[in-house]
Amino acid sequence: MTEQEKNDIIELIKAGKKLPKEFIYKLFADEEDVFLFWNGRKEDITNVALPFHSIEHIDEPRKEADKLQTSLFETDFRGRQLKGWTNKLIWGDNKLILSSLANGPIREEIEKEGGLKLIYIDPPFAVGADFGFDIKIGGETAEKKQSIIEEIAYRDTWGKGISSYLNMMFERIKLMHQLLSKDGLIMIHSDFRVNSYLKLLLDDVFGVNNFINEIIWHYRTGNLANKIFQRRHDNILFYSKNEKYTFTPQEVKEYYFCLYGPGFKSSFEGRQQGTDEYGDFRISQVDDVWNISAVFTLSNEHLPYPTQKPEALLERIIKASSNEGDLIADFFCGSGTTAAVAEKLNRKWITTDLGRFSVHTTRKRLIGIQRVLQANGKDFRAFEILNLGKYERQFFMDDLTNGSSTGSLTAKEDLYVDLILQAYKAKRIEGHSTLHGSKVGRFVNVGPLDVPVTQSRLLDIFEECRQKLYTQVDVLGFEFEMGLTPQFIQELREKGVVITLKYIPKDVFDKRAVEKGQARFYDVAYLNTKEKIKGKSITIELTDFVTHYTQDDIEDIQQSMRAGSKVVIEDGQIIKIEKDKNGIITRTVLTENWFDWIDYWAIDFNYEDKKEIIKIHNIKGEIEEKWSGNYLFENEWQSFRTKKNPTIEFTSTAHEYKESGKYKVMVKVVDILGIDTSKIIEIKI
């Protein structure tokens, strides 16, 4: 840089003016002739290592008479996996998940399996895309909108245009590079909108020399075009971490015609001889243009998920880029196609998504595959559903308070309570031992950040309300103790205090969602069961389910809609609204029965049999095992709806206990919106 250029820069800074772009290269310490730069680029990446919590452990598809004896691993008397790798379906922010996998104790497990050999991701690449999904109910279709936390994440991705997208992807690609084994591969799915940008990011992180292919996936869907050539392909960018990697060439049957007659040779030059004039197949090696059909609505593998990719596409990717027994991953799992195909091809897998419904869709899909493998006498591994639980909430809270770890515990708790009250649109009140705010004549208690709201906490709230003659209180919590029942709440109501339990949504950790009033709190759902015990055997019947989930404001929709119909979700009901040309409105409740809400339910017949052990790094950097205070939900029986069989069983098969005694049974229901509700039953055998 010349002295004149230095003086020019100083004068521009003094004048408060922006520097010309030509100074970028000269100002930064970079020896490359060409380097990638955009507004907001940061070299630092998240390196937090949060412990994972187990939500559910799924091994045998059903606890029934004939059990599969596997050879992949050691099993217990029930035929359940005891040791070895357990596949992982993780719900949460993939940036925190990637960082925790790369820097936490699970990294050691990954390395024991030979490392992560393949990553395939299909990140969002459509500006303004809507990732809601359709729910079929009573012959009608309701749309389940994406949650605010998903909407905000997507908004962050595109908030400032392409620079926001690059910031989001750059950090995640760097974390994936860090997590991959030395001989690992990555494939990133995109289209014309972001493909050129992703190519530059991958060149920057993986290196230009580690580029392998750009694959064109050609499909026969799409609308007719008048002013452009029809767009009928996506792009898949293929990179290796180093020079050595696994690659197995793939073959495909290719159809061709042999032409006969005057002036024609008996076959095309260089091709195999056909058997007749109608044509034949020949075997050829797969190149970088793949003709694979997209998933159509009527196809057997179709799911109500907008970005679903065909299994044939993932089968080709996985077979070409990994071997049986290898560990692969997908950090934008969507409908779970990568994990589903990996399971069928005997690969170990990790898959993650921010969306609750995505995780639920994937869970059902994988259980269905386990059932098929079991029926065919083939081995399959257990899988567990994980999240970062209270640690993710603590991370978000620290992020909102600028990572402040200073100040008293009381001051930090006050910040947390203020945040929740603001999101709930309640006013802060003083002079109470258990109550924090008030809203439209109701008092408000804010439950703790990192532990469930307990029955004893509710009794303390009840006692203060009784003494001060308060009759209405809302209790807000991220989690609620399993023992809380409608009967207990009803008892408090009969004693003069109406307590309503409401879930705090993750949305509260986004300032914009709170400022715009988009954080929606909804009442806790309840379920009821009936147990039938005969000797040492038990069957459980699901007898009722009550939800108050609200997604839409029915009054606003009625006023704004034109003539026609719309299906909405409000206060635990799915309602069809019809408006005629004269503005006359009629409403029809589609969820006439409680069981219309049930999409899946499962049972752990001995809930407190297995403690949940989390792994953390202690001060010395050593891996330490610690009981979380919770127990693993071991899925021993379940029933759920599928496209092929939309009916559901409401009575379990009989479960036989080996010994007499007292047991706790946990029943879990997942409704058609993907929301979990659980209940613990105490029984004596």
VMD Tcl script that draws the C-alpha trace (Angstrom):
set ca {
  {0.00 0.00 0.00}
  {1.43 3.40 -0.99}
  {1.71 6.38 1.37}
  {-0.90 8.19 -0.72}
  {-3.34 5.30 -0.30}
  {-2.75 5.28 3.48}
  {-3.44 9.03 3.66}
  {-6.57 8.62 1.52}
  {-7.90 5.96 3.89}
  {-7.22 8.13 6.96}
  {-9.00 11.12 5.41}
  {-12.01 9.01 4.44}
  {-12.27 7.61 7.97}
  {-11.99 11.09 9.50}
  {-14.77 12.28 7.20}
  {-16.96 9.35 8.25}
  {-17.11 8.05 4.70}
  {-17.06 4.46 3.48}
  {-13.89 3.08 1.95}
  {-13.92 2.04 -1.72}
  {-14.08 -1.72 -2.26}
  {-10.66 -1.80 -3.92}
  {-9.08 -1.33 -0.48}
  {-10.50 -4.62 0.84}
  {-7.63 -6.75 -0.41}
  {-4.95 -4.29 0.73}
  {-6.39 -3.90 4.23}
  {-6.64 -7.57 5.12}
  {-3.84 -10.04 5.77}
  {-4.53 -12.54 3.01}
  {-1.93 -13.79 0.57}
  {-4.45 -15.14 -1.95}
  {-5.05 -13.29 -5.21}
  {-8.78 -13.98 -4.90}
  {-10.68 -14.38 -1.66}
  {-14.33 -14.57 -0.66}
  {-15.85 -11.69 1.28}
  {-19.37 -10.50 2.10}
  {-21.03 -8.21 4.60}
  {-21.01 -9.93 8.00}
  {-18.44 -12.64 7.30}
  {-16.93 -13.95 10.53}
  {-14.13 -16.47 10.91}
  {-15.05 -17.54 14.44}
  {-17.49 -20.43 14.79}
  {-19.60 -21.61 17.70}
  {-17.63 -24.01 19.88}
  {-20.14 -24.65 22.66}
  {-20.57 -28.28 23.83}
  {-24.04 -28.72 25.33}
  {-25.15 -32.09 26.78}
  {-27.82 -34.01 24.89}
  {-31.05 -35.16 26.59}
  {-32.83 -38.34 25.55}
  {-36.52 -37.84 24.73}
  {-37.25 -41.37 23.54}
  {-35.40 -44.63 22.93}
  {-36.81 -46.84 20.16}
  {-35.56 -50.37 19.66}
  {-38.03 -53.11 18.82}
  {-40.93 -51.81 16.75}
  {-43.31 -53.76 19.00}
  {-43.02 -55.84 22.15}
  {-44.78 -58.92 20.78}
  {-44.39 -62.68 20.80}
  {-41.70 -63.28 18.19}
  {-38.46 -61.44 18.87}
  {-35.59 -60.80 16.51}
  {-32.22 -62.00 17.78}
  {-29.67 -59.67 16.23}
  {-26.04 -60.39 15.49}
  {-24.90 -56.77 15.27}
  {-24.74 -56.27 19.03}
  {-25.43 -57.76 22.46}
  {-29.09 -57.79 23.56}
  {-31.00 -58.17 26.84}
  {-33.75 -60.70 27.62}
  {-36.27 -58.57 25.73}
  {-34.16 -58.54 22.59}
  {-33.24 -54.86 23.10}
  {-29.82 -53.53 22.16}
  {-27.40 -53.24 25.09}
  {-24.18 -51.98 23.51}
  {-22.86 -50.44 20.35}
  {-23.81 -47.39 18.32}
  {-27.35 -46.08 18.69}
  {-28.64 -44.01 15.76}
  {-29.59 -40.43 16.61}
  {-32.57 -38.27 15.63}
  {-31.96 -34.84 17.18}
  {-34.46 -31.99 17.55}
  {-33.08 -28.46 17.77}
  {-30.91 -25.73 16.24}
  {-28.40 -27.51 13.99}
  {-25.68 -24.94 14.71}
  {-25.73 -25.83 18.41}
  {-26.12 -29.52 17.58}
  {-23.14 -29.49 15.19}
  {-21.00 -27.64 17.71}
  {-21.99 -30.03 20.51}
  {-21.29 -33.07 18.33}
  {-17.91 -31.70 17.24}
  {-16.76 -30.55 20.69}
  {-18.71 -32.72 23.13}
  {-18.48 -36.30 24.45}
  {-20.46 -37.78 21.52}
  {-17.46 -36.93 19.31}
  {-15.61 -39.80 20.98}
  {-18.47 -42.19 20.11}
  {-18.38 -40.96 16.51}
  {-14.63 -41.58 16.24}
  {-15.02 -45.10 17.69}
  {-17.32 -45.87 14.75}
  {-14.61 -44.83 12.29}
  {-15.68 -41.21 12.08}
  {-18.38 -39.47 10.09}
  {-17.92 -40.64 6.49}
  {-20.67 -38.80 4.61}
  {-22.81 -35.70 5.10}
  {-25.74 -34.99 2.79}
  {-27.79 -31.86 3.43}
  {-30.72 -30.25 1.66}
  {-30.78 -26.78 3.26}
  {-33.45 -24.18 2.44}
  {-32.68 -22.44 -0.84}
  {-35.96 -20.76 -1.78}
  {-36.48 -17.18 -0.63}
  {-39.96 -16.77 0.86}
  {-40.68 -20.51 0.95}
  {-43.48 -21.74 3.20}
  {-42.67 -24.90 5.12}
  {-46.09 -25.58 6.57}
  {-47.64 -28.97 5.97}
  {-51.09 -30.37 5.30}
  {-53.18 -32.34 7.79}
  {-55.98 -34.53 6.49}
  {-59.00 -34.55 8.80}
  {-62.60 -35.49 8.08}
  {-62.03 -35.40 4.32}
  {-60.70 -31.82 4.57}
  {-57.18 -30.41 4.59}
  {-55.86 -28.08 7.29}
  {-52.47 -26.42 7.04}
  {-50.17 -26.67 10.05}
  {-48.07 -23.53 9.83}
  {-44.39 -23.59 10.71}
  {-43.71 -22.59 14.29}
  {-42.48 -19.08 14.99}
  {-39.05 -20.47 15.97}
  {-38.84 -22.11 12.51}
  {-40.15 -18.96 10.84}
  {-37.63 -16.80 12.70}
  {-34.78 -19.17 11.82}
  {-35.81 -18.93 8.17}
  {-36.16 -15.16 8.48}
  {-32.61 -14.99 9.85}
  {-31.44 -17.05 6.88}
  {-32.71 -14.48 4.38}
  {-33.09 -11.35 6.57}
  {-30.51 -9.25 4.71}
  {-30.62 -11.19 1.48}
  {-27.82 -13.42 0.26}
  {-25.34 -12.17 2.89}
  {-27.57 -13.56 5.67}
  {-27.77 -16.89 3.86}
  {-23.99 -16.99 3.45}
  {-23.49 -16.26 7.16}
  {-25.86 -19.08 8.13}
  {-24.35 -21.65 5.77}
  {-20.68 -20.64 6.20}
  {-20.60 -21.37 9.94}
  {-22.47 -24.65 9.53}
  {-20.26 -25.81 6.65}
  {-17.16 -25.07 8.75}
  {-18.61 -27.10 11.64}
  {-19.43 -29.97 9.27}
  {-15.88 -29.87 7.88}
  {-14.58 -30.09 11.45}
  {-16.87 -33.04 12.23}
  {-16.14 -35.10 9.10}
  {-13.56 -37.90 9.20}
  {-10.29 -37.39 7.32}
  {-11.66 -39.43 4.41}
  {-15.14 -37.93 4.68}
  {-17.38 -36.55 1.93}
  {-20.08 -33.89 1.79}
  {-22.94 -33.40 -0.67}
  {-25.03 -30.24 -0.59}
  {-28.34 -30.04 -2.45}
  {-29.36 -26.71 -4.00}
  {-30.82 -25.10 -7.11}
  {-30.16 -22.14 -9.44}
  {-30.89 -19.57 -6.72}
  {-27.95 -20.35 -4.41}
  {-25.82 -22.95 -6.17}
  {-23.11 -20.53 -7.35}
  {-22.80 -19.04 -3.84}
  {-22.57 -22.44 -2.16}
  {-19.87 -23.50 -4.62}
  {-17.75 -20.53 -3.52}
  {-18.34 -21.31 0.18}
  {-17.36 -24.95 -0.30}
  {-14.27 -23.94 -2.29}
  {-13.33 -21.64 0.61}
  {-13.83 -24.24 3.38}
  {-12.96 -27.54 1.68}
  {-10.55 -26.21 -0.94}
  {-10.88 -25.98 -4.71}
  {-8.79 -29.13 -5.15}
  {-11.27 -31.17 -3.11}
  {-14.18 -30.49 -5.45}
  {-15.32 -33.80 -7.01}
  {-18.51 -33.24 -9.01}
  {-21.52 -31.07 -9.58}
  {-24.37 -33.52 -10.04}
  {-27.46 -32.53 -11.99}
  {-30.62 -34.19 -10.69}
  {-33.13 -34.07 -13.56}
  {-36.82 -34.69 -12.85}
  {-40.07 -34.38 -14.79}
  {-42.06 -32.01 -12.61}
  {-42.66 -28.30 -12.86}
  {-45.00 -25.87 -14.55}
  {-44.95 -25.01 -18.24}
  {-42.91 -21.91 -19.05}
  {-43.49 -19.32 -21.79}
  {-40.54 -16.94 -21.40}
  {-37.80 -19.29 -20.17}
  {-36.70 -22.88 -20.66}
  {-38.46 -25.08 -18.12}
  {-36.51 -25.56 -14.91}
  {-36.40 -29.27 -14.24}
  {-33.24 -29.91 -12.27}
  {-31.52 -29.38 -8.94}
  {-27.78 -29.28 -8.25}
  {-25.78 -31.40 -5.80}
  {-22.26 -30.21 -4.98}
  {-19.86 -33.01 -4.07}
  {-16.63 -32.39 -2.07}
  {-14.09 -34.46 -0.14}
  {-12.20 -33.43 2.97}
  {-8.92 -34.83 1.63}
  {-7.51 -36.61 -1.41}
  {-8.40 -40.09 -0.09}
  {-12.09 -40.95 0.17}
  {-14.60 -43.71 -0.52}
  {-16.22 -43.80 -3.93}
  {-18.00 -46.72 -5.57}
  {-19.07 -46.18 -9.21}
  {-22.75 -46.91 -9.75}
  {-24.44 -48.63 -12.67}
  {-27.87 -48.04 -14.13}
  {-30.12 -49.79 -16.63}
  {-30.51 -47.51 -19.63}
  {-33.27 -47.98 -22.19}
  {-32.47 -47.60 -25.88}
  {-33.93 -48.54 -29.25}
  {-32.29 -50.52 -32.03}
  {-33.32 -49.26 -35.46}
  {-33.76 -51.59 -38.43}
  {-34.46 -50.92 -42.08}
  {-32.84 -49.45 -45.20}
  {-30.04 -47.05 -44.35}
  {-29.84 -48.03 -40.66}
  {-27.27 -50.13 -38.90}
  {-28.56 -52.95 -36.71}
  {-27.73 -50.96 -33.56}
  {-26.33 -47.61 -32.49}
  {-22.59 -47.42 -32.84}
  {-20.75 -48.33 -29.67}
  {-23.82 -49.82 -27.97}
  {-24.75 -53.39 -27.22}
  {-26.73 -55.28 -29.84}
  {-30.49 -55.12 -29.09}
  {-32.63 -58.25 -29.09}
  {-35.48 -56.90 -31.22}
  {-36.90 -53.81 -32.91}
  {-38.78 -52.75 -29.74}
  {-35.61 -52.00 -27.84}
  {-33.83 -53.38 -24.79}
  {-31.92 -52.35 -21.65}
  {-28.18 -51.93 -21.43}
  {-26.04 -51.42 -18.33}
  {-24.06 -48.18 -18.20}
  {-22.04 -46.32 -15.58}
  {-23.79 -43.45 -13.83}
  {-22.47 -40.04 -14.86}
  {-23.12 -36.60 -13.33}
  {-26.62 -36.20 -14.80}
  {-29.18 -38.27 -12.88}
  {-32.64 -38.93 -14.26}
  {-34.59 -39.84 -11.13}
  {-38.30 -39.18 -10.66}
  {-39.39 -36.75 -7.96}
  {-41.84 -37.89 -5.27}
  {-45.39 -37.63 -6.59}
  {-48.47 -37.30 -4.37}
  {-49.76 -40.74 -5.32}
  {-46.44 -42.56 -4.85}
  {-46.10 -45.00 -1.95}
  {-43.28 -43.06 -0.32}
  {-45.05 -39.68 -0.43}
  {-45.37 -37.90 2.94}
  {-47.07 -34.57 3.77}
  {-43.73 -32.77 3.72}
  {-42.99 -30.05 1.13}
  {-39.27 -30.68 0.53}
  {-39.30 -34.50 0.47}
  {-36.65 -36.07 -1.77}
  {-37.00 -39.51 -3.43}
  {-35.37 -42.51 -1.78}
  {-33.79 -43.49 -5.12}
  {-31.77 -40.26 -5.08}
  {-30.40 -40.87 -1.58}
  {-29.80 -44.54 -2.34}
  {-27.47 -43.60 -5.19}
  {-25.66 -41.01 -3.07}
  {-25.19 -43.31 -0.07}
  {-24.13 -46.37 -2.08}
  {-21.58 -44.36 -4.05}
  {-20.09 -42.51 -1.09}
  {-20.05 -44.95 1.84}
  {-19.77 -48.61 2.79}
  {-22.05 -50.79 4.91}
  {-21.57 -50.00 8.60}
  {-20.33 -46.44 7.91}
  {-21.73 -43.47 9.82}
  {-23.52 -40.79 7.76}
  {-25.43 -37.62 8.69}
  {-28.05 -35.14 7.50}
  {-28.43 -31.90 9.48}
  {-31.54 -30.63 7.63}
  {-33.47 -33.90 7.76}
  {-36.95 -32.74 6.66}
  {-39.03 -35.88 6.17}
  {-36.12 -38.18 7.13}
  {-35.28 -39.64 3.72}
  {-31.52 -39.81 4.40}
  {-31.98 -41.73 7.66}
  {-34.64 -43.98 6.10}
  {-32.39 -45.01 3.22}
  {-29.35 -45.33 5.51}
  {-31.34 -47.71 7.73}
  {-32.30 -49.86 4.73}
  {-28.70 -49.91 3.45}
  {-27.18 -50.87 6.83}
  {-25.50 -47.54 7.54}
  {-25.36 -45.87 10.94}
  {-26.82 -42.37 10.99}
  {-27.31 -39.02 12.72}
  {-30.08 -36.72 11.52}
  {-31.38 -33.42 12.90}
  {-34.04 -30.79 12.32}
  {-35.40 -27.66 13.98}
  {-39.01 -28.59 13.21}
  {-41.00 -30.65 15.71}
  {-43.17 -32.12 12.93}
  {-40.10 -33.07 10.91}
  {-38.75 -35.07 13.85}
  {-42.13 -36.75 14.38}
  {-42.49 -37.60 10.67}
  {-39.00 -39.11 10.70}
  {-39.71 -41.10 13.88}
  {-42.78 -42.77 12.37}
  {-40.98 -43.44 9.11}
  {-38.06 -45.14 10.86}
  {-40.27 -47.25 13.12}
  {-42.06 -48.42 9.98}
  {-38.71 -49.45 8.48}
  {-37.76 -51.28 11.69}
  {-41.02 -53.21 11.46}
  {-40.27 -54.30 7.89}
  {-36.70 -55.30 8.78}
  {-37.97 -57.25 11.79}
  {-40.59 -59.04 9.69}
  {-37.88 -60.02 7.19}
  {-35.56 -61.30 9.93}
  {-32.95 -58.59 9.29}
  {-30.84 -56.74 11.84}
  {-31.60 -53.15 12.81}
  {-30.11 -50.74 15.32}
  {-31.93 -48.88 18.05}
  {-32.38 -45.15 17.59}
  {-32.88 -42.41 20.13}
  {-34.56 -39.03 19.90}
  {-32.41 -36.35 21.52}
  {-32.51 -32.63 22.17}
  {-30.43 -30.08 24.05}
  {-33.30 -29.41 26.46}
  {-32.68 -26.99 29.28}
  {-29.08 -26.41 28.12}
  {-30.33 -24.99 24.82}
  {-32.69 -22.68 26.73}
  {-29.85 -21.57 29.01}
  {-27.69 -20.87 25.94}
  {-30.45 -18.80 24.31}
  {-30.99 -16.90 27.58}
  {-27.26 -16.12 27.89}
  {-27.26 -15.01 24.26}
  {-30.15 -12.63 24.91}
  {-28.34 -11.13 27.91}
  {-25.12 -10.78 25.87}
  {-23.51 -13.77 27.57}
  {-23.50 -12.03 30.92}
  {-22.46 -14.44 33.65}
  {-21.94 -11.65 36.16}
  {-24.45 -10.41 38.68}
  {-26.40 -12.26 41.33}
  {-28.55 -15.29 40.60}
  {-31.60 -13.24 41.61}
  {-30.77 -10.57 39.01}
  {-30.48 -13.20 36.27}
  {-33.77 -14.78 37.35}
  {-35.42 -11.34 37.20}
  {-34.22 -10.88 33.62}
  {-35.67 -14.27 32.71}
  {-39.04 -13.55 34.37}
  {-39.24 -10.14 32.67}
  {-38.59 -11.77 29.29}
  {-41.37 -14.33 29.73}
  {-43.86 -11.76 31.06}
  {-43.15 -9.48 28.10}
  {-43.73 -12.36 25.67}
  {-46.97 -13.25 27.50}
  {-48.04 -9.56 27.45}
  {-48.36 -9.51 31.24}
  {-47.41 -6.74 33.70}
  {-44.81 -7.29 36.42}
  {-46.14 -7.16 40.01}
  {-44.28 -6.94 43.33}
  {-44.95 -8.08 46.88}
  {-45.79 -11.72 46.17}
  {-43.88 -14.88 47.00}
  {-45.05 -17.06 44.06}
  {-46.72 -14.67 41.60}
  {-44.76 -12.59 39.10}
  {-47.30 -10.76 36.96}
  {-50.91 -10.12 35.99}
  {-52.84 -10.14 32.73}
  {-56.47 -9.14 32.20}
  {-57.61 -10.03 35.72}
  {-55.49 -13.19 36.00}
  {-52.28 -13.57 37.97}
  {-49.21 -15.16 36.39}
  {-46.48 -17.45 37.69}
  {-43.40 -18.00 35.52}
  {-41.99 -21.49 35.87}
  {-38.23 -22.14 36.04}
  {-35.94 -22.17 33.02}
  {-34.25 -25.51 33.63}
  {-36.57 -27.76 35.68}
  {-40.23 -28.80 35.33}
  {-43.10 -27.10 37.14}
  {-43.91 -29.48 40.01}
  {-47.04 -30.31 41.98}
  {-45.47 -28.83 45.13}
  {-44.91 -25.54 43.26}
  {-48.59 -25.47 42.29}
  {-49.59 -26.10 45.91}
  {-47.47 -23.09 47.00}
  {-49.15 -20.94 44.33}
  {-52.56 -22.20 45.42}
  {-51.85 -21.36 49.07}
  {-50.82 -17.77 48.32}
  {-53.87 -17.28 46.08}
  {-56.17 -18.73 48.77}
  {-54.78 -16.42 51.44}
  {-55.10 -13.33 49.22}
  {-58.49 -14.36 47.79}
  {-57.19 -14.64 44.21}
  {-59.21 -16.99 42.04}
  {-57.47 -17.03 38.63}
  {-53.82 -17.79 37.88}
  {-51.87 -18.87 34.79}
  {-48.76 -20.98 35.39}
  {-46.25 -20.83 32.53}
  {-43.62 -23.53 32.07}
  {-41.31 -25.15 29.52}
  {-41.98 -28.53 31.13}
  {-44.46 -29.88 33.65}
  {-44.03 -32.74 36.11}
  {-45.44 -35.99 34.72}
  {-47.65 -36.54 37.76}
  {-49.78 -33.46 37.13}
  {-53.27 -34.62 36.19}
  {-56.58 -32.96 35.29}
  {-57.95 -34.40 38.54}
  {-55.36 -32.52 40.62}
  {-56.09 -29.25 38.80}
  {-59.83 -29.87 39.26}
  {-59.34 -30.36 43.01}
  {-57.67 -26.94 43.27}
  {-60.48 -25.44 41.18}
  {-63.09 -26.88 43.57}
  {-61.19 -25.30 46.46}
  {-61.56 -21.88 44.85}
  {-58.48 -21.30 42.65}
  {-58.61 -21.87 38.88}
  {-55.08 -22.72 37.75}
  {-54.37 -22.93 34.01}
  {-51.12 -24.52 32.86}
  {-49.56 -23.10 29.70}
  {-46.45 -24.06 27.74}
  {-43.77 -21.43 27.15}
  {-42.76 -21.64 23.46}
  {-39.14 -21.45 22.28}
  {-40.21 -18.33 20.39}
  {-39.68 -16.25 23.56}
  {-35.93 -16.30 22.90}
  {-36.30 -14.28 19.71}
  {-36.63 -10.57 20.43}
  {-38.47 -9.88 17.17}
  {-41.08 -12.54 17.85}
  {-41.66 -11.06 21.32}
  {-41.78 -7.46 20.09}
  {-44.30 -8.38 17.38}
  {-46.44 -10.41 19.77}
  {-45.85 -13.61 17.81}
  {-44.97 -15.87 20.76}
  {-48.06 -18.04 21.38}
  {-48.57 -19.78 24.71}
  {-51.04 -22.67 24.72}
  {-52.69 -24.78 27.39}
  {-51.18 -28.09 28.44}
  {-52.94 -31.10 26.89}
  {-54.14 -34.07 28.95}
  {-54.72 -37.72 28.25}
  {-56.59 -40.47 30.07}
  {-56.08 -44.22 30.05}
  {-57.69 -47.39 31.36}
  {-55.54 -50.25 32.62}
  {-56.53 -53.92 32.65}
  {-54.36 -56.16 34.83}
  {-54.61 -59.94 34.74}
  {-52.01 -61.82 36.73}
  {-48.65 -60.39 35.66}
  {-50.06 -59.08 32.39}
  {-51.32 -55.59 31.56}
  {-53.05 -53.94 28.61}
  {-53.56 -50.19 28.37}
  {-56.37 -48.42 26.57}
  {-56.18 -44.77 25.54}
  {-59.58 -43.34 26.49}
  {-59.40 -39.54 26.13}
  {-57.25 -36.64 24.96}
  {-57.85 -32.93 25.52}
  {-55.86 -30.18 23.78}
  {-56.28 -26.41 23.54}
  {-53.74 -25.78 20.79}
  {-54.37 -22.53 18.91}
  {-52.76 -21.51 15.63}
  {-55.27 -19.11 14.07}
  {-57.50 -16.22 15.15}
  {-60.87 -17.35 13.81}
  {-62.49 -13.90 14.05}
  {-59.69 -12.21 12.07}
  {-59.82 -14.91 9.40}
  {-63.60 -14.62 9.02}
  {-63.37 -10.87 8.50}
  {-60.52 -11.02 5.97}
  {-61.50 -14.08 3.91}
  {-63.35 -13.89 0.61}
  {-66.14 -16.20 -0.52}
  {-64.99 -19.81 -0.22}
  {-63.74 -22.03 2.59}
  {-60.76 -22.26 4.93}
  {-59.76 -24.72 7.62}
  {-58.37 -23.22 10.85}
  {-57.06 -24.45 14.20}
  {-58.28 -22.71 17.37}
  {-58.60 -23.80 21.01}
  {-58.12 -27.49 20.34}
  {-60.54 -27.67 17.42}
  {-59.99 -27.91 13.68}
  {-62.81 -25.90 12.14}
  {-63.92 -25.44 8.55}
  {-65.16 -21.90 7.84}
  {-67.31 -21.32 4.78}
  {-68.36 -17.89 3.48}
  {-70.88 -17.54 0.67}
  {-71.10 -14.67 -1.84}
  {-73.51 -12.83 0.49}
  {-71.02 -12.93 3.36}
  {-72.94 -15.55 5.34}
  {-70.52 -17.64 7.42}
  {-70.95 -21.21 8.63}
  {-68.59 -23.19 10.85}
  {-68.13 -26.96 10.91}
  {-66.02 -28.66 13.59}
  {-63.94 -31.37 11.89}
  {-62.41 -32.82 15.06}
  {-65.70 -34.23 16.35}
  {-63.98 -36.90 18.46}
  {-60.96 -36.73 20.74}
  {-59.24 -39.54 18.82}
  {-59.20 -37.43 15.64}
  {-56.26 -35.61 17.27}
  {-54.16 -38.73 17.90}
  {-51.41 -39.44 15.38}
  {-49.15 -41.65 17.49}
  {-49.00 -43.10 20.97}
  {-46.43 -45.24 22.72}
  {-45.87 -47.00 26.04}
  {-42.91 -47.66 28.33}
  {-44.16 -50.39 30.68}
  {-41.35 -49.87 33.22}
  {-40.52 -46.18 33.00}
  {-38.11 -45.87 35.93}
  {-36.12 -48.93 34.90}
  {-33.34 -46.97 33.18}
  {-31.86 -43.66 34.34}
  {-30.97 -40.98 31.81}
  {-27.20 -40.55 31.96}
  {-25.77 -37.48 30.26}
  {-22.10 -37.05 29.39}
  {-20.26 -33.81 30.03}
  {-16.66 -32.61 30.00}
  {-15.51 -31.77 33.54}
  {-13.02 -29.04 34.49}
  {-10.11 -31.36 33.64}
  {-11.54 -31.96 30.17}
  {-12.41 -35.56 31.02}
  {-15.74 -37.12 30.08}
  {-17.95 -37.46 33.13}
  {-21.25 -39.33 33.35}
  {-24.03 -37.73 35.36}
  {-27.63 -38.68 36.11}
  {-29.94 -35.96 34.80}
  {-32.63 -36.77 37.37}
  {-34.85 -38.13 34.60}
  {-35.45 -41.59 33.18}
  {-35.26 -42.87 29.60}
  {-38.55 -43.40 27.81}
  {-38.03 -46.83 26.23}
  {-40.60 -47.24 23.50}
  {-41.86 -50.82 24.00}
  {-45.16 -50.59 22.12}
  {-46.68 -48.04 19.78}
  {-49.43 -47.45 17.26}
  {-49.57 -44.66 14.69}
  {-51.23 -43.51 11.51}
  {-49.61 -43.95 8.11}
  {-50.65 -43.09 4.57}
  {-51.27 -46.76 3.87}
  {-53.08 -47.41 7.16}
  {-54.61 -44.24 8.67}
  {-56.37 -46.13 11.47}
  {-54.86 -46.40 14.94}
  {-55.13 -49.00 17.71}
  {-56.31 -47.61 21.05}
  {-55.63 -50.72 23.13}
  {-52.11 -52.08 23.48}
  {-51.10 -55.69 23.20}
  {-50.60 -57.43 26.56}
  {-47.30 -56.83 28.34}
  {-46.03 -59.56 30.65}
  {-43.95 -58.62 33.71}
  {-41.37 -61.11 34.95}
  {-41.79 -60.21 38.62}
  {-44.57 -58.96 40.89}
  {-44.26 -55.49 42.37}
  {-44.99 -51.81 41.84}
  {-44.24 -50.25 38.45}
  {-44.56 -46.88 36.78}
  {-45.90 -46.95 33.23}
  {-45.43 -43.94 30.95}
  {-47.84 -43.27 28.10}
  {-46.86 -40.76 25.41}
  {-49.23 -39.25 22.83}
  {-48.14 -37.23 19.80}
  {-51.01 -35.34 18.20}
  {-51.51 -34.58 14.51}
  {-49.50 -31.35 14.94}
  {-46.45 -33.24 16.27}
  {-46.84 -32.10 19.90}
  {-46.04 -34.54 22.75}
  {-48.19 -35.13 25.83}
  {-47.29 -37.72 28.49}
  {-48.76 -39.36 31.56}
  {-47.31 -41.63 34.26}
  {-49.47 -44.42 35.70}
  {-48.58 -46.25 38.92}
  {-49.60 -49.91 38.95}
  {-49.21 -52.94 41.19}
  {-48.65 -56.39 39.66}
}
mol new
graphics top color blue
foreach p $ca { graphics top sphere $p radius 0.5 }
foreach p [lrange $ca 0 end-1] q [lrange $ca 1 end] { graphics top cylinder $p $q radius 0.2 }
display resetview
